[in-house]
């Protein structure tokens, strides 16, 4: 078994080695804590540890009725000698669930030979703050970032100390130490991110496309969440999706479809379960080179037993579920892949029409195919336990601040979905 031994010195202090000579010295204790398997102690700190150059960006984003935001990341770490290879860069958000871990990871990657990390993360639209943590030689730069108007986190971190890494325990040889590596025996994977960070997304579809619907957004409703396995650079190498049918307020029937635009695929596996969530009904797999139209759940007349949209029957009963895993044949950046739920759409069996989220497909003139003449979409994605409107109830009546939100192009009332008119929404439970 190998060990990681760090010879540490502050760039500005030539006598640092002698200061670490005593086992009672905090610098000595910190150095010894970096030996693999030891209990970590707080690293020595000082005013010259980190110098920060902040170039965060604010840019307008096309409004497509998004209740989530995708933020790009560029972080570079440089020590007094050279760029730092292998520094961990992580972004977390506060947990909203009582008793849960205080922070949930939304981004994690390790710097390359140029000391850089690039990528993106997705957060709920009403998230106000994220936390950035950058590790270098056992010390941490920590910062809370107000994210309300930020479109890109761009920071250059100059550290006033350095270290020579002689050996580390890295079983799979991917450059990430075993104690940090979620997959220590798989060189293609180093970490895993859940999207959303907790709970799930509720996606609601109107099914009369290309005609305008009645805006009750209950014709077909699913809950879903995803897991992305990432390599050292933060690129996606594997995707898992979990889907549950929760409402069918329409007379039409549908199937749930899925695509991973731009991703090169090695294989997939798909498990379909009965409404109890445990009885396996189908076990499917395939080896396509891409996925653009994979059926996740079958005919909606068979995947849920009741509408879950009626004012006269408000007992909530979940429908069938599916679990999908896609293994990619080549890593893809999170920016290139796009945010979850990627391209999750429905096919209306009665009309033969596919219905996608806005902002994904455009005609020859550049017009968004999936926004009607008034700019309204046929699909809404909402974080958490979104309670959709009752049948034939316009969402503007069910959510008093929804209209203000979209008329402001998403700049105000970003938490509109958390304050329903409870008499006008179906009381779906988590």
C-alpha positions as a printed NumPy array, in Angstrom:
array([[  0.   ,   0.   ,   0.   ],
       [  1.396,   3.37 ,  -0.95 ],
       [  1.196,   6.61 ,   0.998],
       [  0.843,  10.259,   0.077],
       [  3.745,  12.262,   1.54 ],
       [  3.642,  16.036,   1.239],
       [  6.691,  18.277,   1.607],
       [  5.014,  21.569,   2.339],
       [  6.274,  25.118,   2.361],
       [  4.81 ,  28.612,   2.191],
       [  6.207,  30.485,  -0.773],
       [  6.956,  33.526,   1.281],
       [  8.566,  31.7  ,   4.243],
       [ 11.91 ,  29.984,   3.756],
       [ 11.957,  28.684,   7.321],
       [  8.72 ,  26.656,   7.065],
       [ 10.469,  23.281,   7.231],
       [ 12.078,  24.118,  10.551],
       [  8.729,  25.317,  11.882],
       [  7.312,  21.843,  11.231],
       [ 10.048,  20.077,  13.172],
       [  8.072,  19.595,  16.374],
       [  5.23 ,  17.09 ,  16.559],
       [  3.34 ,  19.631,  18.663],
       [  3.392,  22.223,  15.897],
       [  0.023,  22.644,  14.06 ],
       [  1.772,  22.635,  10.685],
       [  3.33 ,  19.28 ,  11.543],
       [ -0.061,  17.929,  12.625],
       [ -1.589,  19.125,   9.375],
       [  1.128,  17.45 ,   7.307],
       [  0.673,  14.162,   9.142],
       [ -3.095,  14.35 ,   8.649],
       [ -2.542,  14.191,   4.898],
       [ -1.079,  10.686,   5.148],
       [ -3.697,   8.392,   3.628],
       [ -6.017,   6.956,   6.219],
       [ -5.245,   9.516,   8.937],
       [ -7.867,  11.716,  10.549],
       [ -7.788,  15.155,   8.953],
       [ -6.936,  18.208,  11.03 ],
       [ -7.357,  21.842,  10.032],
       [ -4.683,  23.04 ,   7.638],
       [ -2.465,  25.93 ,   8.706],
       [ -3.784,  29.169,   7.319],
       [ -2.613,  32.675,   6.739],
       [ -3.379,  35.835,   4.808],
       [ -1.26 ,  34.695,   1.826],
       [ -2.824,  31.242,   1.405],
       [ -5.189,  32.212,  -1.424],
       [ -5.365,  35.108,  -3.831],
       [ -8.633,  35.293,  -5.758],
       [ -9.322,  36.892,  -9.122],
       [-13.107,  36.981,  -9.58 ],
       [-14.469,  37.288, -13.116],
       [-18.003,  35.973, -12.562],
       [-20.338,  36.91 , -15.407],
       [-23.904,  38.075, -15.673],
       [-25.658,  37.564, -18.978],
       [-29.314,  37.537, -20.036],
       [-30.761,  34.1  , -20.749],
       [-33.516,  33.35 , -23.252],
       [-36.681,  32.752, -21.255],
       [-38.335,  29.45 , -22.135],
       [-40.489,  29.041, -19.012],
       [-37.567,  27.476, -17.139],
       [-37.911,  26.966, -13.396],
       [-34.273,  25.862, -13.244],
       [-31.041,  27.67 , -14.148],
       [-27.837,  26.281, -15.624],
       [-24.641,  28.073, -14.548],
       [-21.3  ,  27.547, -16.296],
       [-18.06 ,  27.123, -14.355],
       [-14.439,  27.992, -15.083],
       [-11.934,  27.733, -12.243],
       [ -8.134,  27.772, -12.495],
       [ -5.785,  26.931,  -9.622],
       [ -2.137,  28.055,  -9.737],
       [  0.596,  27.669,  -7.119],
       [  3.837,  29.715,  -6.971],
       [  5.514,  27.296,  -9.375],
       [  2.903,  26.084, -11.878],
       [ -0.776,  25.268, -12.484],
       [ -2.076,  22.71 ,  -9.995],
       [ -3.172,  19.386, -11.484],
       [ -5.765,  17.417,  -9.516],
       [ -7.297,  20.088,  -7.271],
       [-10.877,  19.286,  -6.358],
       [-13.485,  21.912,  -7.318],
       [-16.966,  21.444,  -5.873],
       [-20.194,  23.47 ,  -5.848],
       [-22.908,  22.687,  -3.309],
       [-26.363,  24.022,  -2.459],
       [-28.064,  24.111,   0.955],
       [-30.443,  21.251,   1.646],
       [-34.095,  22.136,   2.111],
       [-34.94 ,  18.783,   3.715],
       [-34.952,  18.71 ,   7.549],
       [-32.41 ,  16.232,   8.866],
       [-30.633,  15.842,   5.525],
       [-26.977,  16.616,   4.921],
       [-26.523,  20.382,   5.097],
       [-25.121,  20.689,   1.576],
       [-25.822,  18.822,  -1.65 ],
       [-23.25 ,  18.622,  -4.434],
       [-24.273,  19.973,  -7.842],
       [-20.801,  20.077,  -9.433],
       [-17.531,  18.242,  -8.859],
       [-14.392,  17.963, -10.97 ],
       [-10.611,  17.95 , -10.678],
       [ -8.268,  20.402, -12.381],
       [ -6.295,  19.315, -15.447],
       [ -2.608,  19.9  , -16.2  ],
       [ -3.415,  23.543, -16.942],
       [ -4.946,  23.834, -13.482],
       [ -8.404,  24.337, -14.982],
       [-11.886,  22.985, -14.511],
       [-14.764,  23.819, -16.856],
       [-18.357,  22.64 , -16.838],
       [-21.818,  23.56 , -15.618],
       [-24.379,  22.873, -12.918],
       [-28.154,  23.199, -12.702],
       [-30.087,  24.627,  -9.747],
       [-33.697,  25.462,  -8.898],
       [-34.677,  28.834, -10.291],
       [-35.259,  30.351,  -6.858],
       [-31.857,  29.308,  -5.458],
       [-30.104,  32.414,  -4.138],
       [-26.683,  31.131,  -3.034],
       [-24.24 ,  28.335,  -3.858],
       [-21.042,  27.36 ,  -2.067],
       [-17.724,  26.959,  -3.908],
       [-14.995,  24.788,  -2.382],
       [-11.546,  24.365,  -3.944],
       [ -8.957,  22.022,  -2.429],
       [ -5.217,  22.488,  -2.961],
       [ -2.681,  20.339,  -1.119],
       [ -5.082,  19.731,   1.737],
       [ -6.122,  23.358,   2.223],
       [ -9.466,  24.757,   1.107],
       [-10.673,  27.965,  -0.482],
       [-14.323,  28.389,   0.506],
       [-16.773,  30.998,  -0.763],
       [-20.519,  31.58 ,  -0.734],
       [-21.617,  33.022,  -4.076],
       [-24.789,  35.026,  -4.581],
       [-26.073,  33.406,  -7.742],
       [-29.253,  35.404,  -8.404],
       [-27.881,  37.204, -11.47 ],
       [-24.748,  35.137, -12.159],
       [-24.574,  33.118, -15.387],
       [-20.937,  32.003, -15.059],
       [-18.686,  31.344, -12.066],
       [-15.211,  32.319, -13.318],
       [-12.37 ,  32.418, -10.778],
       [ -8.579,  32.249, -10.836],
       [ -7.172,  31.05 ,  -7.531],
       [ -3.51 ,  31.765,  -6.829],
       [ -2.204,  29.913,  -3.791],
       [  0.752,  31.075,  -1.723],
       [  2.06 ,  27.612,  -0.95 ],
       [  2.957,  24.449,  -2.801],
       [  3.683,  20.78 ,  -2.173],
       [  5.311,  17.874,  -3.898],
       [  3.079,  14.824,  -4.144],
       [  5.332,  11.77 ,  -4.174],
       [  2.762,   8.983,  -4.033],
       [ -0.974,   8.631,  -3.495],
       [ -3.346,   5.702,  -3.11 ],
       [ -5.099,   5.648,  -6.491],
       [ -6.124,   2.088,  -7.303],
       [ -7.617,   2.826, -10.724],
       [ -4.939,   5.329, -11.772],
       [ -7.335,   8.116, -12.765],
       [ -5.519,  10.764, -10.729],
       [ -8.146,  10.923,  -7.966],
       [ -7.193,   9.544,  -4.569],
       [ -9.175,   6.521,  -3.432],
       [-10.664,   8.276,  -0.401],
       [-12.136,  10.972,  -2.703],
       [-13.042,   8.625,  -5.583],
       [-16.648,   7.394,  -5.558],
       [-15.549,   4.663,  -7.985],
       [-11.985,   3.789,  -6.856],
       [-11.795,   0.728,  -9.112],
       [-13.161,   2.363, -12.274],
       [-10.784,   4.767, -14.064],
       [-13.62 ,   6.15 , -16.198],
       [-15.596,   7.452, -13.187],
       [-14.622,   9.57 , -10.191],
       [-17.811,  11.192,  -8.844],
       [-21.586,  11.152,  -9.154],
       [-24.054,  14.05 ,  -9.171],
       [-27.789,  13.808,  -8.494],
       [-30.097,  16.075, -10.514],
       [-31.942,  17.715,  -8.915],
       [-29.755,  17.658,  -5.821],
       [-32.715,  16.412,  -3.78 ],
       [-36.35 ,  15.457,  -4.388],
       [-37.3  ,  15.267,  -8.069],
       [-38.618,  17.205, -11.03 ],
       [-42.307,  17.218, -11.891],
       [-42.858,  17.533, -15.642],
       [-46.358,  18.406, -16.858],
       [-47.511,  18.128, -20.475],
       [-50.36 ,  19.604, -22.489],
       [-51.19 ,  17.155, -25.295],
       [-53.134,  19.1  , -27.97 ],
       [-50.026,  20.241, -29.895],
       [-49.946,  22.037, -32.292],
       [-53.232,  23.454, -31.004],
       [-53.298,  25.512, -27.834],
       [-54.25 ,  23.54 , -24.757],
       [-56.426,  24.517, -21.817],
       [-53.332,  25.316, -19.703],
       [-54.196,  22.914, -16.883],
       [-50.889,  21.063, -17.369],
       [-52.213,  17.721, -16.178],
       [-52.721,  15.797, -19.426],
       [-49.615,  13.709, -18.707],
       [-47.441,  14.234, -15.626],
       [-44.293,  12.459, -14.471],
       [-41.811,  12.753, -11.642],
       [-38.17 ,  12.114, -12.446],
       [-34.649,  12.505, -11.138],
       [-31.259,  11.676, -12.593],
       [-27.736,  10.663, -11.637],
       [-24.686,  11.586, -13.697],
       [-21.436,   9.685, -13.218],
       [-18.489,  11.946, -14.031],
       [-14.834,  11.395, -14.813],
       [-11.99 ,  13.352, -13.219],
       [-12.575,  16.278, -15.588],
       [-16.274,  16.459, -14.685],
       [-17.439,  15.033, -18.021],
       [-20.477,  12.76 , -18.101],
       [-19.759,   9.075, -18.747],
       [-22.953,   7.463, -17.488],
       [-26.558,   8.625, -16.905],
       [-29.314,   7.075, -14.824],
       [-32.92 ,   8.237, -14.888],
       [-35.852,   7.364, -12.626],
       [-39.385,   8.038, -13.869],
       [-42.845,   7.718, -12.268],
       [-46.185,   8.351, -13.981],
       [-48.312,  10.447, -11.586],
       [-51.234,  11.944, -13.556],
       [-53.268,  11.521, -16.742],
       [-55.95 ,  14.17 , -16.969],
       [-56.529,  13.727, -20.705],
       [-58.637,  11.486, -22.894],
       [-55.728,  10.946, -25.257],
       [-53.15 ,   8.224, -24.663],
       [-49.391,   8.69 , -24.687],
       [-45.993,   7.063, -24.335],
       [-43.04 ,   8.587, -22.501],
       [-39.906,   8.943, -24.646],
       [-36.287,   9.88 , -23.951],
       [-33.273,  11.24 , -25.811],
       [-29.665,  12.167, -24.992],
       [-28.825,  14.672, -27.738],
       [-25.207,  14.627, -28.872],
       [-24.139,  11.719, -26.666],
       [-22.328,   8.677, -28.068],
       [-23.877,   5.597, -26.485],
       [-22.364,   2.191, -25.74 ],
       [-25.413,   0.526, -24.158],
       [-28.523,   1.015, -22.063],
       [-30.622,  -1.   , -19.632],
       [-34.265,  -0.234, -18.84 ],
       [-36.31 ,  -1.715, -16.013],
       [-40.077,  -1.194, -15.914],
       [-41.956,  -1.708, -12.661],
       [-45.593,  -2.042, -11.659],
       [-47.299,   0.736,  -9.723],
       [-46.059,  -0.733,  -6.437],
       [-42.541,   0.285,  -7.505],
       [-41.052,  -3.14 ,  -6.759],
       [-42.646,  -5.714,  -9.074],
       [-40.464,  -5.946, -12.18 ],
       [-42.533,  -6.165, -15.368],
       [-39.888,  -5.754, -18.083],
       [-36.086,  -5.883, -18.284],
       [-34.858,  -4.372, -21.547],
       [-31.427,  -3.521, -22.922],
       [-29.755,  -2.429, -26.127],
       [-26.534,  -1.276, -27.755],
       [-27.453,   1.681, -29.989],
       [-24.811,   4.262, -30.882],
       [-27.175,   7.077, -29.877],
       [-30.514,   7.571, -28.127],
       [-33.098,  10.021, -29.439],
       [-36.439,   8.194, -29.156],
       [-36.33 ,   5.498, -26.479],
       [-39.704,   4.469, -25.056],
       [-39.506,   4.679, -21.257],
       [-43.14 ,   4.036, -20.29 ],
       [-45.763,   2.45 , -22.527],
       [-49.355,   3.366, -23.374],
       [-50.615,   5.705, -20.656],
       [-53.943,   3.879, -20.556],
       [-52.01 ,   1.048, -18.871],
       [-49.438,   2.903, -16.761],
       [-51.722,   4.632, -14.26 ],
       [-55.044,   3.538, -12.753],
       [-56.703,   6.943, -12.288],
       [-56.415,  10.493, -13.555],
       [-55.187,  12.183, -10.352],
       [-56.73 ,  15.364, -11.747],
       [-60.368,  15.26 , -10.639],
       [-61.954,  17.457,  -7.969],
       [-64.358,  14.629,  -7.15 ],
       [-61.655,  12.049,  -6.435],
       [-58.645,  13.515,  -4.669],
       [-56.991,  10.313,  -3.445],
       [-53.501,  10.303,  -4.973],
       [-52.329,   7.002,  -6.468],
       [-48.991,   6.77 ,  -8.273],
       [-48.605,   4.931, -11.547],
       [-45.858,   2.728, -12.947],
       [-42.155,   3.522, -12.76 ],
       [-39.065,   2.959, -14.889],
       [-35.319,   3.015, -14.232],
       [-32.908,   3.719, -17.07 ],
       [-29.119,   3.508, -17.186],
       [-27.143,   4.683, -20.213],
       [-23.412,   3.979, -20.534],
       [-21.683,   6.356, -22.934],
       [-18.975,   5.248, -25.342],
       [-17.201,   8.602, -25.01 ],
       [-17.28 ,  11.276, -22.28 ],
       [-19.332,  14.388, -23.015],
       [-19.2  ,  17.752, -21.271],
       [-22.229,  18.731, -19.232],
       [-22.623,  21.834, -21.39 ],
       [-22.702,  19.782, -24.588],
       [-25.118,  17.236, -23.13 ],
       [-27.416,  19.849, -21.667],
       [-29.201,  19.766, -18.319],
       [-31.471,  16.987, -17.086],
       [-34.114,  15.917, -17.972],
       [-32.313,  16.214, -21.345],
       [-34.956,  15.475, -24.006],
       [-37.757,  13.753, -22.101],
       [-40.919,  14.026, -24.179],
       [-44.27 ,  12.377, -24.871],
       [-45.794,  10.924, -28.011],
       [-49.555,  11.384, -28.312],
       [-50.841,   8.113, -29.746],
       [-54.135,   9.605, -30.95 ],
       [-52.471,  12.323, -33.054],
       [-48.993,  10.906, -33.675],
       [-47.47 ,  14.165, -32.409],
       [-44.384,  14.425, -30.214],
       [-44.387,  17.117, -27.532],
       [-41.041,  18.469, -26.315],
       [-40.011,  21.215, -23.916],
       [-39.505,  24.696, -25.347],
       [-36.057,  25.805, -26.422],
       [-34.989,  22.549, -28.084],
       [-36.434,  22.473, -31.608],
       [-36.739,  25.33 , -34.114],
       [-38.116,  25.709, -37.633],
       [-36.22 ,  27.059, -40.654],
       [-37.009,  30.645, -39.607],
       [-35.659,  30.078, -36.103],
       [-39.084,  29.957, -34.439],
       [-39.415,  27.695, -31.423],
       [-41.655,  24.837, -32.57 ],
       [-42.882,  24.086, -29.067],
       [-44.177,  27.529, -28.12 ],
       [-47.584,  28.595, -29.381],
       [-48.491,  31.894, -31.05 ],
       [-48.643,  33.613, -27.66 ],
       [-45.249,  32.229, -26.612],
       [-46.785,  29.662, -24.251],
       [-45.212,  26.176, -23.991],
       [-46.803,  22.726, -23.961],
       [-44.423,  21.492, -21.238],
       [-43.575,  22.755, -17.742],
       [-40.796,  21.367, -15.55 ],
       [-41.006,  22.273, -11.869],
       [-38.719,  21.292,  -8.974],
       [-40.159,  19.111,  -6.223],
       [-43.742,  18.165,  -5.433],
       [-45.529,  20.404,  -7.915],
       [-49.29 ,  20.159,  -7.433],
       [-50.744,  20.456, -10.913],
       [-54.092,  22.174, -11.568],
       [-57.361,  20.282, -11.481],
       [-58.788,  19.253, -14.829],
       [-59.909,  22.277, -16.914],
       [-58.386,  24.734, -14.417],
       [-56.01 ,  27.262, -15.96 ],
       [-52.633,  27.277, -14.223],
       [-52.902,  31.052, -13.871],
       [-55.823,  30.462, -11.499],
       [-54.018,  27.688,  -9.635],
       [-50.809,  29.683,  -9.101],
       [-51.459,  33.398,  -8.456],
       [-47.913,  34.566,  -9.252],
       [-47.347,  32.375, -12.314],
       [-48.522,  35.113, -14.7  ],
       [-46.325,  37.741, -13.043],
       [-43.374,  35.364, -13.291],
       [-43.617,  34.683, -17.015],
       [-44.558,  38.264, -17.9  ],
       [-41.314,  39.336, -16.19 ],
       [-39.463,  36.752, -18.317],
       [-38.59 ,  34.831, -15.202],
       [-36.958,  37.69 , -13.285],
       [-39.542,  38.029, -10.501],
       [-41.602,  35.559,  -8.464],
       [-39.099,  32.793,  -9.204],
       [-40.726,  30.708,  -6.465],
       [-44.218,  30.919,  -7.99 ],
       [-44.608,  27.123,  -7.922],
       [-44.272,  27.003,  -4.124],
       [-47.438,  29.022,  -3.4  ],
       [-50.492,  27.415,  -5.033],
       [-54.122,  28.295,  -4.569],
       [-54.767,  25.031,  -2.723],
       [-58.419,  24.857,  -3.743],
       [-57.412,  24.799,  -7.414],
       [-54.661,  22.141,  -7.458],
       [-54.712,  18.383,  -7.09 ],
       [-53.363,  17.477,  -3.618],
       [-50.567,  15.195,  -4.787],
       [-48.334,  14.046,  -1.944],
       [-44.553,  13.464,  -2.152]])
